């Protein structure tokens, strides 16, 4: 996500990570060690995951500037990273 942020933030990409860990201290310790150059929200109750029907972790959503979910990507498969990056680039404002 950091690499995507570095490449596309100036073109309009906004990344929001939702951390579902119940132990916020552990999550914050991780972020101190590996800072995120994007917003990380904490939702230990899991309400966000329920609202978006997350069934696999991590799950990524590509959302248009108008709020429409363009695609959903449960899990992480490095073989699909290039295709997902192409989706992101196509969704950014021209």
C-alpha positions as CSV (number, residue, x, y, z in Angstrom):
1,X,0.0,0.0,0.0
2,X,2.9,2.3,0.7
3,X,4.2,1.8,-2.8
4,X,0.8,2.5,-4.3
5,X,0.5,5.6,-2.1
6,X,3.9,6.8,-3.3
7,X,3.0,6.3,-6.9
8,X,-0.5,7.6,-7.0
9,X,-1.3,9.9,-4.1
10,X,-0.5,13.0,-6.2
11,X,-2.9,11.7,-8.8
12,X,-5.8,11.5,-6.4
13,X,-5.4,8.0,-4.7
14,X,-6.5,8.0,-1.1
15,X,-5.8,4.9,0.9
16,X,-7.7,4.2,4.1
17,X,-6.7,1.1,6.1
18,X,-9.1,-0.2,8.7
19,X,-7.3,-2.1,11.5
20,X,-9.6,-4.6,13.3
21,X,-7.2,-5.7,16.0
22,X,-8.7,-5.7,19.4
23,X,-5.3,-4.8,20.9
24,X,-4.8,-1.3,19.7
25,X,-1.4,-1.0,21.5
26,X,-0.1,-3.9,19.4
27,X,-1.3,-2.2,16.3
28,X,0.2,1.1,17.2
29,X,3.5,-0.6,18.1
30,X,3.5,-2.1,14.6
31,X,2.8,1.3,13.0
32,X,5.6,2.9,15.0
33,X,8.0,0.3,13.5
34,X,6.4,0.4,10.0
35,X,4.8,3.9,9.6
36,X,1.9,4.1,7.1
37,X,1.9,7.2,4.9
38,X,-1.9,7.0,4.7
39,X,-4.8,7.0,7.2
40,X,-5.2,4.0,9.5
41,X,-8.5,3.8,11.3
42,X,-9.1,1.5,14.2
43,X,-12.3,-0.6,14.4
44,X,-11.9,-3.2,17.1
45,X,-15.7,-3.8,17.1
46,X,-15.5,-5.0,13.5
47,X,-18.5,-2.9,12.4
48,X,-16.8,-1.8,9.2
49,X,-16.0,-5.4,8.2
50,X,-19.6,-6.4,8.8
51,X,-20.9,-3.4,6.8
52,X,-18.7,-4.3,3.9
53,X,-19.2,-8.0,4.2
54,X,-15.5,-8.8,4.6
55,X,-14.9,-12.5,4.6
56,X,-11.1,-12.6,4.0
57,X,-8.2,-10.7,5.3
58,X,-6.9,-8.5,4.0
59,X,-9.6,-7.3,1.8
60,X,-9.1,-4.3,-0.5
61,X,-11.7,-2.2,-2.2
62,X,-11.2,0.1,-5.2
63,X,-13.8,2.9,-4.8
64,X,-14.5,5.7,-7.3
65,X,-14.3,9.3,-6.5
66,X,-18.1,9.3,-6.2
67,X,-18.1,6.4,-3.7
68,X,-19.0,3.5,-6.0
69,X,-17.2,0.3,-5.2
70,X,-15.5,-0.7,-8.4
71,X,-13.9,-3.9,-7.3
72,X,-13.2,-6.0,-4.3
73,X,-10.1,-8.1,-3.7
74,X,-10.1,-10.5,-0.7
75,X,-6.8,-11.9,0.4
76,X,-3.5,-11.0,-1.2
77,X,-2.0,-12.7,-4.2
78,X,1.2,-11.1,-5.4
79,X,0.5,-12.5,-8.9
80,X,-2.6,-10.2,-9.1
81,X,-0.8,-7.0,-7.9
82,X,-0.1,-5.7,-11.4
83,X,-3.7,-6.2,-12.5
84,X,-5.0,-4.5,-9.3
85,X,-2.6,-1.6,-9.8
86,X,-3.9,-1.2,-13.4
87,X,-7.5,-1.0,-11.9
88,X,-6.4,1.7,-9.5
89,X,-4.7,3.7,-12.3
90,X,-7.7,3.4,-14.5
91,X,-10.0,4.6,-11.6
92,X,-8.0,7.8,-10.9
93,X,-9.1,11.1,-12.2
94,X,-7.7,12.0,-15.6
